Amino acid sequence: MTVDGRLAPWAGRIRHDPGRLLWLLTVSYGVTIANLYYCQPLLPRMARSYGVASAVGYLPAVGQLGYALALVLVVPLGDIFRRRPLICLLLVVEVVALVVTGTAPTAGALLAAGTVIGLASASVVNMLVPYAATLAGEYERGRVIATMLSGGLVGILLSRTVAGLTAEVVGWRALYLAAAGVTLLLAGALARSMPASAAESAIGYTAQLRATVQLAVREPLLRRRSLMGACVFGACGVFWATVAFLLAGPPYRYGGAEIGLFALVGAAGAVAAKAAGRAADRGRQRVLTGVLLVVGVASFGAMAIGARSLAWLVVGLLAMDVAVQGTHLLNMSVVYGLVNSARSQVASVYMTTYTLGGVAGAAAGTAAHRLGGWTAVSATGAVFMAVGLIVWARDNHGGRHAG
């Protein structure tokens, strides 16, 4: 796989085939992130297994919480340790957590394993993306990141579809055991194929954490883009933490397979990421970000009508995915351009904030659904998008700090 046939900087930095390496990194991103999202279309089925619907409903939130913890505590290690053994070790940890999930006797054990899956997934994918951004040239960084994010989006989409279809045939527990096997194979592939490399920085762990905090303090653009990312991912979390309950109830009454297939509608986000990557390489991040956030606010109006109309629900989902994926890609193209090395620090700041938005969104969506049904869910998602739009609108400065 190549990015418009232009990966010369990759070829200059490594001895491996650059197209093959990008393909492997992209697949690794998609497979790893899929493990975190298998649960979303299966929540009603998993809740019936334990008889505690309210507790199991928080599985997406604890996964995102583990994701956030990894971004603060583990991802900064990507600059100060050799990436290949570190990534492979983290994948083995994820394999263990997937096996525990597939055999969990109680909802508490399920939630604990879900937290570890989030932690390991975050650590792996957020070391792979800055690695790709470092190898890519300035003129193609947006498109390389878009390729990686598209792989992640495909992994998320297929995870929901595969989960729904597989659970109908062999049950949700077998799905997680199979995912453990696939992840173990992935660890082996990366161990054989990733080029050996030295650590980018010789500082210690405490110094790396301190440098990450200092980066966040001195870069206002990084803070603003991180907050915008948190808002759009929060809106996404509101929707995906609750839509399975909407589709499982009247008037839809969908089973796990139908709910999983519904997730394929979100493929529009991959197209948005590619288009946003091209715009990012042309320096059009700011204006397009505002347009996408307006689309995001409007998407939840369509979703509100979607409580009784599948067509409007699909329109809302399409618009939301375009807004979320496009904004996320634009944010990353901006923040990874702020420094020339030690991009794990940037990843830690941006993705921690981004993921905390997802945690807040999943929790808020679950609470909104319990208190006010789908109407409250739609309003909550719109509020998250609107806050992101306000952050964008308040940034009226030009030049580098406008983003």
N, C-alpha and C positions, 0 to 999 in steps of 0.2 A: 504494500500500500504506500502511496506517495501523496504528497500534498501539492497538487498542480505540477507534479513532476519536478519540484524544486526542493531538494533536501540536501543541497551541497554542504551546508554547515554541519549537518549530521555526519556526512561522509568524511569530513575533515577532522572530526573529533573522535570517531570510533573506527575500528577496523571491520566491524560487522556490517552486513547489508543494511543500510539505513531504512529502506522501505519495510523490510521484514521486521526490524526492531520496532518501528512505529506501529506496525500491525499487531505485534505481540503485546506491546504496552497498552494499546487500545482494547484488545480482547481481555487483557488482565484487568483493566479498569472495569469493563462491563461485567465480567464474571464475578469479581469481588464485590462490587456494589450491589449486584443482584441478590446476594445472600442477605442483605439488610432489608430488602423489600419483598421477599417472598411472603411475609406474613400479611400484607395488606388486604389481598382479596380473601384471605383465609380466616380473618378474625371471627366471623360468626361461627364457623366450623370449629375453630380452636376453642372458643368460649364454651361451646356445647360439650367439648371433651372434659372440661373441668367444672362446668356448672357455675362459673363465676364470670359472667360477661363483663362486669365493670372492671375487674382486674386485668383480664386479657386485653381489653380495649386500650390499655396503656402500653402495650408492647411496642408500637411505633415510637412512642415518646421515649421509652427507656433506651431503645436502639439509638435514637438521635442524641440522647444524653451521653451514652458511651462514645458516640462519634465525637461529641464536643470535648469530652475528657481527653481523648486521644490527641485531638488537635492542639490542646494546651500542653500536654505532658509527653507525648510520644513523637509527634511529627517533627518538632525541632531537632530530634536525633538524626534526621535525614541529612543534615549538613555536617555533623561531627562524627558519624559512623559510616562505614562502607555500606552502600545501599543494598547490594545483592544479598548478603547474608541476613541483613536486618529485615528486609522485605520477606524473604523466605521463612524466617522464624515467625514473623507475625502471621503469615498465612497458615502455618502449622497451629498456632494458637486459635485461629479462626476455625480450623478443622475440628479441634476439640470442642469448641463452643457449639458448632453445628450438630455434632454428635449428641451433646448434652441436650440441645433443643429437641432433637428427634426422639429422645428417650425420657424427657422431663416428666417426673411423676406428679408434680404439683405446679400450679400457676406461678408460685414464687420462684421455683427452679427455672421455669420458662423465662420469666422476666430477667433473672440474673444472667442466664445464657444470652438473652437478647442484648443485654448491655455489653457483654464481651464481644459479641458479633459486631456491634456498632463500633466499638473501640478498635478492633482489628481491621475492619473494613476501612475506617477513616485513616488509619495509619498507613495502610498500603496505598490507597488511591491518591492520597495527598502527599505521598513521596513520589509517585509516578508522574503526576502532572508537572510539578516544578522541575523534575528531571527532564521531561520533554521540553519544557519552556527554556531551560538552560541550553540544551543542545540545538534548538532551533535558532535561525537567524532573525534579526529584528524585523526584516521585511515579510516574514512568514509566520511569526509567532502566533498571531491571531488564528491563522488557519490550522496550525499544528494543534493548538489548544482546542480549537473547534472539533478537530478529528477525535481527540481524546474524549471530549465531553459528549460527542455524538455516540461514541462507543459506550460511555456510561449510561446515556439515555436509553440506548437500545437494550442494555443490560437490565435497566429498571423496568422498561416496558415488557420485555420478554419474561422477566421474573414473575410479573403478575399473571401473564398468560400461562406460562408453564406451571406456575403454582396452582392456578385454578384447574387446569386440565389434569395435572398429575394427581391432585388431591381427590378428584372425582373417581380416579381409577384405583389408586393404591393407598390413599390417605395422606394427610399432611405430614405425619411423622416420617414416612418413607421418603417424602420429598427432601426433608432436611438431611437425612442420611445419605441420599444420593448427592446432594449439594456438597457434603463433606468430602465425598470421593472425588468430585470434579475439582474442588479447591486444592486437594492434595496433588492431583495431577498438574494443576497450574503452578504450584510451588516448584515441582520438579522441572517444568518447562522453563521457568524463569531462572532457576539455578543453573541450567545448562546454557541459556542463551544470553542473559544479561552480561555485558562486558564488565570485567573486574575494574574497579576504580577506587582511588583513594578518597578519604573524606575531604570535603571541600574546605573545612575549617578545623583548625587545631585547638580551638578553645574548648573548655570543659562544659559540662551540661548546665551548671548553674549560670555560667557566663552566657551561654547560648539563650537561656530563658530570659536573662536580663537584657540581652541585645534585642530579643523579640519585643519585649515591652517597650524598650527605647525606640524601636522602629515605629511602633504604633503611636507613641507620643509625638514624634517629630514629623509624621507624615499625615497631615489632615486629609489629603485625598484618599489615602488608604482607609482612614476611619469612615469617611463618607461613603465610599464604595462598599465597604463592609456592611454598613448599616442598610444601604439599599438592598444588598444581597440578602441580609437577614429578613427584610420585609417580604421580598418575593418568595423566598423559600418558606417563610412562615405561612404565607397564603397557600402555597402548594401543600404544606403539611395539614392545614385546615381541611382541605378537600380530600386528600388521599387517606387521612385517618378516619374519615366518616362515610365516604361514598359507598363502601361495601354494605353498610347498614341501610343506606337509602335503596340501593339496588336489590338487596335481599328482601325488603318489605314491599307493601303495596305502593304503587300499582305495578311495579316491575316483577317482583318475586323471582329474581334471578338466582341460579345456583352458582357454585364456585367457578365452574367452567365459563359461564356467561360473563361473570364479573371479571374474570381474567382476560377474556377476549375484549371486553370493553376498554381495558387499559391500553390496547393497541391504538386507540384513537389518539393517544398522546404522541404518536410518531411525528406529528407536525413540529414538535419541539426540536427534533434532529435537523429538520430543514431550517428552522429559525437559527439554530446554532451555526450552521454552515454560512448562512447569509450574514449573520452578525460577525462572523470571523472575517469575512471579506471586507465588511464595513470598518471593522477595527483596524485592519491593515491600511486603510485609507484615512484613518484619523477622524472618523465620524461618530465616535462613541457617545458624545454628550447628547446631541439632538436625538439620535435613535433611542437612547436610554429613556428619555422623556416620553417619546411616542409609545414605547413598549409598556411603560408603567400606566399610561392612560388606557391602553388596551387591557391591561391586567385588572384595573378597577372595573371596567365595563364587563369583563368576562363573568364576574360574580353576579351581575344583574341577570345575565342569561342563565346562569346556574340556578338562580332562585326560581325562575320559571320552570327549570328542568325538573323540579320535584314532581311535575305531572306530565312533562313532555320530554321524551328522549331526544328529539331533535334539538331542543334548546340546551339540554344538558351536554350534548356533543359539541354544539357551537361554543358553549362556555368553556369546556375542557380544551378545545383546540386553541381558543384565544388565550387561556391561562398558560398553557404549555409554551406557546410562542413567547409570551411576555416573560415567563420565568427563565426559560433556557436562553433566550436572547439577552436578557439583562445580565444573567450570570456570566455568560461568555464575554460580554463587553466589560464587565467589572474585572474579570481575570486578566484580560488583555491590557487593561490600564494598570492594575496593581503589580503585575509581574514585570512591567516595564519600568518600575520605579528604581530597581536595583539591578546590578549586573552579576551578582553572585549571592550565595546564601539565600536562595529563594524559598527554602523551607520556613524561614522566619515570616516571609510574606504569606505563605500558605497557612501558617499557624494563626496569624492575626485574622486574615480574611475568612478562612474557612471556619474558625472557631465562632466568629460572630455570625456567619452564615448559618451554621448548624444550630446555634442557640436559637436563631429565628425559627428553624424547623421544629425544635423541641417545643418552643412556645406555641407555634402554630398547631402542632399535633395535639398538645394538651388543651389549648383553647378550643380547637375544633371538637374534641371529644366532650368537653364540658358544655359547649354551645349546643351540640346535638342532644345531649341529655336534658338541657333546660328548655330549649326552644325549637328543636327539630331542625329540618333542613333550611328553613328561613333564617334562623339564627346562625347556622353554619355559613350561609352565603353572605350575610352581613358581616360576620367576623372576617372572612376572607377578603372582602372589599376593604375593610379597615386596614388590614395589613398592607395591601397594595397602595392605599391612599397615603399611608405614612411614608412609604418609600417615595411616592411622588412628591410629597412635601419636602423631604430631604433633598431630592433632586432640584426642586424649584427654588429652594433657599440658597443654592450654590450659584451665585451670579458673577463669580470671578472668572477672568479669562486666563489664558495661558496654561501652564502645566498643572495648576491647582484646580482647573475646572473639570478635568476628566471627562 
